[in-house]
Amino acid sequence: MSDTGSPTKTISDFEAKLAEADKTVASFAEDDKSLFFLVRSFLRSYPTTIPTLVLIISVVAFGLIAPRFLAAGALSTVLQQVTVTGMVAIAQTLIILTAGIDLSVGAILVVCSLIMGNLAVNMGVPVPIALAVGIFFGGLMGWLNGMLVAYIKLPPFIVTLGTLSIFTALKLWYSHSESIRNADLVEKAPGLLWFGEAFRFWGAKLTYGSLSLVVVAAIVWYILNRTAWGRHVHAIGDDLDSARLSGIRTSRTLVSVYAFAGVICGFAAWVAIGRVGSVSPISFDTVNLGSITAVVIGGTSLFGGRGSIVGSVLGAVIVGVFNTGLSLAGVDDYWQMFAAGTLVIIAVALDQWLRRASQ
C-alpha cells in the first residue's frame, strides 16, 4: 500500500541530482616528484649508470694520483687481472638474478681445470675432448646445485656452502694435491694455454682471455634480454610465486640457471689455465668473494629480479682498477681490501635505497 501523501520522484529527478554530484575520483598516483624520486627511479631503470660513473671517476682519480696508471700497459694489466673474476661474475649474476647465490663457483672452476689438465697432460686425451669433458662436468656440478635448490627446496646459501666443501674435497682427492706445471702444458697440451696468448691493440697488450670475457658477456646479455628464458629468469627473481602462477616452469628454469652457470665456470677454467699458465688445486680461492663483490658493485640486486651482465663486468673492472691504482699509489694491501669492502657496503645500501623506488 503506497502513501498517497508523499510526492513521487521520477527518473528525471534522480538524473538532475546526479548531475550535481561531486565527480572527483580517488587517485593513487605517486605524488612525490622530487629530484630524489626522479633520480632514484632513473637509476633503478638503468642499473649500469652508477658502476659506469664510478669506473670513470676512479680511472680519472687514480690517473691524477699515479700518472703511470693511465699508461696502456697498466690498463691492459687491469683487464688481464679481472678476466677470470669477471667471467665467474657473469655466472654468479645469473644465479643472483633468481634471488639465489652460489658459493661453489670457484671450486667448480678449479675442478674443471684439473679435469682438463689431467685428461690432456697425464692421460693423453686430445685437448678438444678434454675441454668438452671439463665443461660438461662444470654443468653437471651446477645442475646438482640447481636440483637441490629447485626440487629439494633447500636454501641456495646452504646448498652451495655444502657443495663448496664437497667440491673442494673432490679437487684435492682427484689431484692428489699436485699441480700441473707450465712446462708439461707447453709440451703436451699447448691448446690449454691459448687464452693466455697476447696481441697488441693500440699499444696495449691484451690476451685472448680478455677478449673472450667480452664475447661471453655479449652472449649472456643477449640471452637474458632477448629470449623468453631470460625473461623467465628475471620473473623468478622478482616474485617466484607470481612466476609460477603465470605458467613459468620455475623449477626447471632454476635448474637450467645453475647448470648454465656451471658451464660458464667450466669455460672460465680454460681461460684461467691460460691466465696463470698452470693447473693448481689451490688456485683462485678468492674468486667466490670476488665474483659476488663484482656483481653487487655492478648494480645487481641481492634480492633478485634486477641486474645487468654489463654491470657485473664493470664491477669486476672497478675492483681491478682500485687494486691496481692503490698499488701504484703505494698503498698497502690491507687498505685495498678495506676499499673493496667499503664499495660492497655502499653498493648494498644503494640497492636498498633503489628498492624503495618501487614501493
CORKAGI-V193442 format. One record per backbone hydrogen bond with DSSP energy under -1.0 kcal/mol. NH is the residue of the N-H (numbers start at 1). CO is the residue of the C=O. If there is no record, write none. Layout:
nh=NH co=CO
nh=NH co=CO
This chain:
nh=14 co=10
nh=15 co=11
nh=16 co=12
nh=17 co=13
nh=18 co=14
nh=19 co=15
nh=33 co=31
nh=38 co=34
nh=39 co=35
nh=40 co=36
nh=41 co=37
nh=42 co=38
nh=43 co=39
nh=44 co=40
nh=45 co=41
nh=46 co=42
nh=49 co=46
nh=52 co=48
nh=53 co=49
nh=54 co=50
nh=55 co=51
nh=56 co=52
nh=57 co=53
nh=58 co=54
nh=59 co=55
nh=60 co=56
nh=61 co=57
nh=62 co=58
nh=63 co=59
nh=64 co=60
nh=65 co=61
nh=66 co=62
nh=69 co=66
nh=70 co=67
nh=71 co=68
nh=75 co=71
nh=76 co=72
nh=77 co=73
nh=78 co=74
nh=79 co=75
nh=80 co=76
nh=81 co=77
nh=82 co=78
nh=86 co=82
nh=87 co=83
nh=88 co=84
nh=89 co=85
nh=90 co=86
nh=91 co=87
nh=92 co=88
nh=93 co=89
nh=94 co=90
nh=95 co=91
nh=96 co=92
nh=97 co=93
nh=98 co=95
nh=99 co=96
nh=100 co=95
nh=108 co=104
nh=109 co=105
nh=110 co=106
nh=111 co=107
nh=112 co=108
nh=113 co=109
nh=114 co=110
nh=115 co=111
nh=116 co=112
nh=117 co=113
nh=118 co=114
nh=119 co=115
nh=120 co=116
nh=121 co=117
nh=123 co=118
nh=125 co=119
nh=130 co=126
nh=131 co=127
nh=132 co=128
nh=133 co=129
nh=134 co=130
nh=135 co=131
nh=136 co=132
nh=137 co=133
nh=138 co=134
nh=139 co=135
nh=140 co=136
nh=141 co=137
nh=142 co=138
nh=143 co=139
nh=144 co=140
nh=145 co=141
nh=146 co=142
nh=147 co=143
nh=148 co=144
nh=149 co=145
nh=150 co=146
nh=151 co=147
nh=152 co=147
nh=154 co=148
nh=159 co=155
nh=160 co=156
nh=161 co=157
nh=162 co=158
nh=163 co=159
nh=164 co=160
nh=165 co=161
nh=166 co=162
nh=167 co=163
nh=168 co=164
nh=169 co=165
nh=170 co=166
nh=171 co=167
nh=172 co=168
nh=173 co=169
nh=174 co=170
nh=175 co=171
nh=178 co=175
nh=180 co=279
nh=185 co=181
nh=186 co=182
nh=187 co=183
nh=188 co=184
nh=189 co=185
nh=192 co=189
nh=193 co=190
nh=194 co=191
nh=196 co=193
nh=197 co=194
nh=199 co=206
nh=201 co=204
nh=204 co=201
nh=206 co=199
nh=208 co=197
nh=209 co=195
nh=211 co=207
nh=212 co=208
nh=213 co=209
nh=214 co=210
nh=215 co=211
nh=216 co=212
nh=217 co=213
nh=218 co=214
nh=219 co=215
nh=220 co=216
nh=221 co=217
nh=222 co=218
nh=223 co=219
nh=224 co=220
nh=225 co=221
nh=226 co=222
nh=231 co=227
nh=232 co=228
nh=233 co=229
nh=234 co=230
nh=235 co=231
nh=236 co=232
nh=237 co=233
nh=238 co=234
nh=239 co=235
nh=243 co=239
nh=244 co=240
nh=245 co=241
nh=246 co=242
nh=247 co=244
nh=248 co=243
nh=250 co=248
nh=253 co=249
nh=254 co=250
nh=255 co=251
nh=256 co=252
nh=257 co=253
nh=258 co=254
nh=259 co=255
nh=260 co=256
nh=261 co=257
nh=262 co=258
nh=263 co=259
nh=264 co=260
nh=265 co=261
nh=266 co=262
nh=267 co=263
nh=268 co=264
nh=269 co=265
nh=270 co=266
nh=271 co=267
nh=272 co=268
nh=273 co=269
nh=274 co=270
nh=275 co=271
nh=276 co=272
nh=277 co=273
nh=279 co=180
nh=283 co=280
nh=290 co=286
nh=291 co=287
nh=292 co=288
nh=293 co=289
nh=294 co=290
nh=295 co=291
nh=296 co=292
nh=297 co=293
nh=298 co=294
nh=299 co=296
nh=300 co=295
nh=301 co=306
nh=304 co=301
nh=305 co=97
nh=312 co=308
nh=313 co=309
nh=314 co=310
nh=315 co=311
nh=316 co=312
nh=317 co=313
nh=318 co=314
nh=319 co=315
nh=320 co=316
nh=321 co=317
nh=322 co=318
nh=323 co=319
nh=324 co=320
nh=325 co=321
nh=326 co=322
nh=327 co=323
nh=328 co=324
nh=329 co=325
nh=330 co=327
nh=331 co=326
nh=337 co=333
nh=338 co=334
nh=339 co=335
nh=340 co=336
nh=341 co=337
nh=342 co=338
nh=343 co=339
nh=344 co=340
nh=345 co=341
nh=346 co=342
nh=347 co=343
nh=348 co=344
nh=349 co=345
nh=350 co=346
nh=351 co=347
nh=352 co=348
nh=353 co=349
nh=354 co=350
nh=355 co=351
nh=357 co=354
nh=358 co=355
nh=359 co=356
